[in-house]
Amino acid sequence: MSQDLHQSEPFYDVNRTYEDNYEQGPFGAFAEALKRDEAAGGAESGSAGTPSDRSAASSPSEGEQGNGVSAPTDSFLGVPVNLAFGIPAGPLLNSRFTTAAFRMGFDLATYKTVRSRAWGCNPFPNVLAVHPRSADGSLTPGSPELDEGVFADTNYERPISISNSFGVPSQDPDLWQPDMFRAIAAAGPGQLLVPGFQGSRVEGMTEEEYIADHATTARLVKETGAKVMVMNTSCPNEGHNVLLCHNPLLVGRIAEAVKNEIGDTPLMVKLAYIPDDAALELMVQSTVGRGTVQGFSTINTISARLVDANGDQALPGKGRDRSGVCGHAIRGAGLDMVSRLAAIREKSGLDFAINGVGGVVTPDDFAAYKRAGADSVMSATGAMWDADLAHKIKASL
Ligand SMILES: Cc1cc2nc3c(=O)[nH]c(=O)nc-3n(C[C@H](O)[C@H](O)[C@H](O)COP(=O)(O)O)c2cc1C
């Protein structure tokens, strides 16, 4: 099984640094797709090309879904797309990655979370394979294993579960703005570039300044021509293991400031797993209920203590005893959040979109999220280790 995984080289190479991936990636089948695109007239890497260039570069199975002739039948935050399936914020570092994702049939490609300023990456390594104890490889929120220690190493196996520890790095806006512009222009017919962004908390910042930083970043994103955007509130931004989305009222105030900046551009909020229904309802009421947010993307990773074979801290460095687990292990938690959000939507009568994320590694996982109430679905870990996932899902429909 693990041999199988060696053959499908991930488009983000976990054996290289973030910086090398940014400069040299994507890899594997995504690199091949980019080469075909360039050969077909896409010219410079990351440049838009013409619509006919893009359909010429499409693979046959992509062409069946979205060859630029038939009208898109699905939508994401009101924007028509071929199939509302794609890759969430994370492994698509820049326009070369997002363009390759489009060419591989992922109709939603999220540009990795950007900030108002350049922000460094955690030291290498940033990814490890994780091996939960349970027979089905799942990790349940609240399980003692998350604190006792989850075994992590470099042996990547199917169904794939990993941990990622990046610290949400960002280029300076002077670099990411023109690159995001290129990424948006490179979408094929029925495809959509989804920008991700978040606020940055720096020492000495007041709460008002922190809120304003979100609004500034959203404005910078809007300037690139973004049709929609996703605001990340689900990373440890508020201090070690403290998440912004655990403070729904603050998210509400931030969403209001962002809305004032971006007007009618649809805004989605990225959430981590929230165990408490009352807190989730408060999140919905203080954002959607105030007309500032049109959807939620959920879940992000689940925090776990990572240990090596000796039971010692698996990732090197201070503050890295815990790290976020994603992939197959968190599928159940993601489905749970999506169905609870769908129940709140039903009960409240409020209208908002749900983007289901977490452990989608097969077409069956995609179908399970749709059944749970997701309007759209995304896969980060699953797509990294299976560049054909979008084609497989389309073939299964
Ligand atoms: C390599 C990698 C980097 C990630 N970086 C981000 C990020 O910058 N912003 C964000 O909101 N989520 C980030 N995520 C989380 C994913 O968007 C997603 O919520 C999570 O991985 C669960 O989905 P999965 O099980 O399909 O991987 C990252 C995930 C991975 C695998």
The ligand as an SDF file (V2000), in Angstrom:
LIG
                    3D

 31 33  0  0  0  0  0  0  0  0999 V2000
   -0.2780   21.3520    3.7590 C   0  0  0  0  0  0  0  0  0  0  0  0
   -1.4870   22.0230    4.3440 C   0  0  0  0  0  0  0  0  0  0  0  0
   -1.4760   23.3900    4.6070 C   0  0  0  0  0  0  0  0  0  0  0  0
   -2.6010   24.0290    5.1360 C   0  0  0  0  0  0  0  0  0  0  0  0
   -2.6140   25.3980    5.2980 N   0  0  0  0  0  0  0  0  0  0  0  0
   -3.7800   26.0360    5.5980 C   0  0  0  0  0  0  0  0  0  0  0  0
   -3.8790   27.4550    5.5370 C   0  0  0  0  0  0  0  0  0  0  0  0
   -2.9290   28.1770    5.2120 O   0  0  0  0  0  0  0  0  0  0  0  0
   -5.0720   28.0240    5.8580 N   0  0  0  0  0  0  0  0  0  0  0  0
   -6.1780   27.2800    6.2100 C   0  0  0  0  0  0  0  0  0  0  0  0
   -7.2420   27.8430    6.4730 O   0  0  0  0  0  0  0  0  0  0  0  0
   -6.1060   25.9320    6.2690 N   0  0  0  0  0  0  0  0  0  0  0  0
   -4.9440   25.3000    5.9490 C   0  0  0  0  0  0  0  0  0  0  0  0
   -4.9040   23.9250    5.9350 N   0  0  0  0  0  0  0  0  0  0  0  0
   -6.0950   23.1560    6.3680 C   0  0  0  0  0  0  0  0  0  0  0  0
   -6.9720   22.6930    5.2080 C   0  0  0  0  0  0  0  0  0  0  0  0
   -7.5440   23.7560    4.5040 O   0  0  0  0  0  0  0  0  0  0  0  0
   -8.1140   21.7810    5.7080 C   0  0  0  0  0  0  0  0  0  0  0  0
   -9.0080   22.5350    6.4830 O   0  0  0  0  0  0  0  0  0  0  0  0
   -7.6360   20.6140    6.5280 C   0  0  0  0  0  0  0  0  0  0  0  0
   -6.4160   20.1080    6.0280 O   0  0  0  0  0  0  0  0  0  0  0  0
   -8.6640   19.4760    6.5470 C   0  0  0  0  0  0  0  0  0  0  0  0
   -8.8710   18.9840    5.2480 O   0  0  0  0  0  0  0  0  0  0  0  0
   -8.1950   17.6090    4.7090 P   0  0  0  0  0  0  0  0  0  0  0  0
   -8.5480   16.5480    5.6890 O   0  0  0  0  0  0  0  0  0  0  0  0
   -8.7770   17.4140    3.3520 O   0  0  0  0  0  0  0  0  0  0  0  0
   -6.7210   17.8540    4.6550 O   0  0  0  0  0  0  0  0  0  0  0  0
   -3.7660   23.2670    5.4390 C   0  0  0  0  0  0  0  0  0  0  0  0
   -3.7450   21.8810    5.2050 C   0  0  0  0  0  0  0  0  0  0  0  0
   -2.6410   21.2530    4.6670 C   0  0  0  0  0  0  0  0  0  0  0  0
   -2.6760   19.7760    4.3990 C   0  0  0  0  0  0  0  0  0  0  0  0
  1  2  1  0
  2  3  1  0
  2 30  2  0
  3  4  2  0
  4  5  1  0
  4 28  1  0
  5  6  2  0
  6  7  1  0
  6 13  1  0
  7  8  2  0
  7  9  1  0
  9 10  1  0
 10 11  2  0
 10 12  1  0
 12 13  2  0
 13 14  1  0
 14 15  1  0
 14 28  1  0
 15 16  1  0
 16 17  1  0
 16 18  1  0
 18 19  1  0
 18 20  1  0
 20 21  1  0
 20 22  1  0
 22 23  1  0
 23 24  1  0
 24 25  2  0
 24 26  1  0
 24 27  1  0
 28 29  2  0
 29 30  1  0
 30 31  1  0
M  END
$$$$
